[in-house]
Amino acid sequence: MKLLKVLAVVAIALPSVVLANQHVITANKQVFSSDSKTQTYLGDVHLSFDDKNKFQTTSNNVSFNNGDTVMEGEVVITFNNITAVTDKVTFSKSDSGVLAKMDEVTFTYK
């Protein structure tokens, strides 16, 4: 029983990490809808995926800063069967492909 309590505390203390469809999401907190089709990630959100994984983006504004692409205002990222919505995202290249950094994002799975 002690082991289960320790594991529960460790699981709560660790940042959230989700692996799915060749992407990794880390965040300080995650909230799932009852059907798990909508997931919101909060605080220091990092979404990384293979650059072979095709994705589309739309936003109100786009700028470039030291090799990064910054998108702001009604940002929508679509890939595989996922639509991600956020206010601001910074895309950069990483060893594994593409890294998207956000403060908050809501994923809707189709």
C-alpha positions in Angstrom: 0.0 0.0 0.0 2.9 2.4 0.8 4.3 1.8 -2.7 0.9 2.8 -4.3 0.9 6.0 -2.2 4.4 6.9 -3.2 3.7 6.2 -6.9 0.6 8.4 -6.7 2.5 11.3 -5.3 5.3 10.9 -7.9 2.7 10.8 -10.7 1.0 14.0 -9.4 4.3 15.8 -9.0 5.7 15.1 -12.5 4.7 17.3 -15.4 2.2 15.8 -17.8 3.6 13.9 -20.7 1.5 12.5 -23.5 2.7 10.4 -26.4 0.4 9.8 -29.4 0.5 9.8 -33.2 4.2 10.5 -33.3 4.1 13.6 -31.1 5.0 14.4 -27.5 3.2 16.9 -25.4 4.5 18.2 -22.0 2.8 20.7 -19.8 2.5 21.6 -16.1 -1.2 20.6 -16.1 -3.7 18.8 -18.3 -7.5 18.7 -18.3 -9.4 16.0 -20.2 -13.1 16.1 -21.2 -15.2 13.2 -20.0 -15.0 11.6 -23.5 -11.2 12.5 -23.9 -11.9 14.1 -27.2 -10.9 17.5 -25.9 -7.7 18.0 -23.9 -6.4 21.3 -22.5 -2.7 21.6 -21.6 -1.7 24.5 -19.3 1.6 26.0 -18.4 4.9 25.7 -20.2 3.4 23.5 -23.0 5.8 21.9 -25.4 4.6 20.0 -28.4 7.2 18.2 -30.4 6.8 16.1 -33.5 8.7 14.7 -36.4 9.1 17.2 -39.2 7.8 14.5 -41.6 4.5 14.8 -39.8 2.6 17.2 -42.0 0.7 20.0 -40.3 -1.1 23.1 -41.2 -1.4 26.4 -39.3 -3.5 29.6 -39.4 -3.2 32.7 -37.3 -3.9 36.4 -37.4 -0.2 37.4 -37.2 3.1 35.7 -38.1 6.6 37.0 -37.3 10.1 35.6 -37.4 12.6 35.9 -34.5 16.1 34.4 -34.6 15.1 31.5 -36.8 11.8 30.8 -34.9 8.3 31.4 -36.3 5.9 33.1 -33.9 2.2 33.0 -34.6 -0.3 35.0 -32.6 -4.1 35.5 -32.5 -6.5 32.7 -33.1 -3.8 30.2 -33.9 -5.0 26.8 -35.2 -2.6 23.9 -35.7 -4.0 20.9 -37.6 -2.3 17.5 -38.0 -3.4 13.9 -38.2 -6.8 13.8 -36.6 -6.1 16.7 -34.2 -7.0 20.4 -34.1 -5.0 22.5 -31.6 -6.1 26.0 -30.7 -4.0 28.6 -28.8 -3.4 32.3 -28.6 0.3 32.2 -29.3 2.8 29.6 -30.4 6.6 29.7 -31.2 7.8 27.1 -33.6 11.5 26.1 -33.7 13.6 23.3 -35.1 14.7 20.6 -32.7 16.7 17.4 -32.9 13.5 15.4 -33.3 11.9 17.7 -35.8 9.7 20.6 -34.8 9.1 22.1 -31.3 6.0 24.3 -30.6 6.0 26.2 -27.3 2.8 27.7 -25.9 1.3 28.8 -22.5 -2.0 27.0 -23.1 -3.5 24.9 -25.9 -6.7 23.0 -26.4 -6.6 19.8 -28.5 -9.7 18.4 -30.1 -9.5 14.8 -31.5 -11.8 13.8 -34.3 
